[in-house]
Amino acid sequence: MRAERKKREIFAPMNPRPTIHTITERELQLPAPVVHTLSGGIPLYEVRMGTQDALRLDVIFRAGRSRERKKLAARATARLLREGTRRYSGAAIAEQTDFLGAYLNSTAGMDHARISILCLSRHLEQLLPLLADMLTEPTFPEEELQAYIRRNCQRLSVDLSQSEVVAYREITSLIFGAEHPYGYNSTEALYRSLKREDLLEHFRAHYRAGNCVLFLGGKTEPRHVEAVDRLLAAALPEGNSPHPQLPPHDYTPQRRSFPLPDAAQTSVRIGRPLFPRRHPDYFGFTVLNTLFGGYFGSRLMTNIREGQGLTYNISSTMEFMVFDGCFYVATEVANGQAEHTIREVFAEMEKLCEEPVSEAELGMVKNYLTGNMLNMIDGPFNTLDALKSLTLQGLRPTH
């Protein structure tokens, strides 16, 4: 009896079950940033959150693919910013950031280039002159450009043997057009055509104060904002670049196959153009997409994975750019099962058009989206990312 009582005590729960409560609208609100106007009219969005002695500064320029004159120039320019300036070599930049325990990254996407630095709050002022030099006097060393080209050509040859990479490249090219900034694909020829002058031209045209937005988050203080203004914003050249004139994309529904003889599976992509995030149908389509294929309990997962065992994972996704957007379904299936899978995807689409969604299913989707929104604003850096996403899409924090 004593042994049995001891056993029950061992396996008794140590803590009571947490209380479940309804999430209020206030809890889902993005914390309001403090907005500053720095030298050159540069806006800085400050998120004062966190208890750890750390912060992140994101320097954003409207300098992505949509602003290119030479294909692939945006990504190459952003990547090679940290490979050398008039005062610092690439090795010196890496050594200084490592010495201070900081993380430095630079990249470019469809519409924006981003340079981020994550560091201890007390080290920001030491790192800002280095960052300013990168953003005002990069040298784009020829040897680093050639190394960048070689690495990316090697990576591309590996990527093109993977069915999921080929499928994504082709679906976006078909949606937007092979010559559109959002639709063109990298090739070895495009990489090898890059010249140092292309990077310098892209940099001089777009890395300017009028094209810049700053985001600062973490355990910030007024002295950090003052330092960013004095050591970084004031150093950026004035001016901005003209609004991009993107070519229209003439989308035509079609079906294409791209055989890969050695592929172990078949990648399926079904997609179409959508709209930018600021479109009035954004919220309704977000709910619809989540129900259809946007989370683990979606209809696509329930039918095609759990019901028929055709795939390990299937999803539907919305991608948003500043000037456009797209929607697509993605999955990988065994060779020989693609046709069956495609039929089931379209059957689920037809069911959504013909049959009302039950309150229970809609409730599950709402709960998932609510939890996802809470994760998006959990902590200073997640909040900073959410704020940045809205701001760069031309939306208010209350959107």
Secondary structure, 3 states (H helix, E strand, C coil): CHHHHHHHHHCCCCCCCCCCCCCCCHHHCCCCCEEEECHHHCEEEEEECCCCCEEEEEEEECCCHHHCCCCCHHHHHHHHHHHEECCCEHHHHHHHHHHCCCEEEEEECCCCEEEEEEEEHHHHHHHHHHHHHHHHCECCCHHHHHHHHHHHHHHHHHHCCCHHHHHHHHHHHHHHCCCCCCCCCCCHHHHHHCCHHHHHHHHHHHCCHHHEEEEEEECCCHHHHHHHHHHCHHHCCCCCCCCCCCCCCCCCCCCCCCCCCCCCEEEEEEEEECCCCCCCCHHHHHHHHHHHHHCCCCHHHHHHHHHCCCEEEEEEEEEECCCCEEEEEEEEEECCCHHHHHHHHHHHHHHHHHCCCCHHHHHHHHHHHHHHHHHHCCCHHHHHHHHHHHHHCCCCCCC
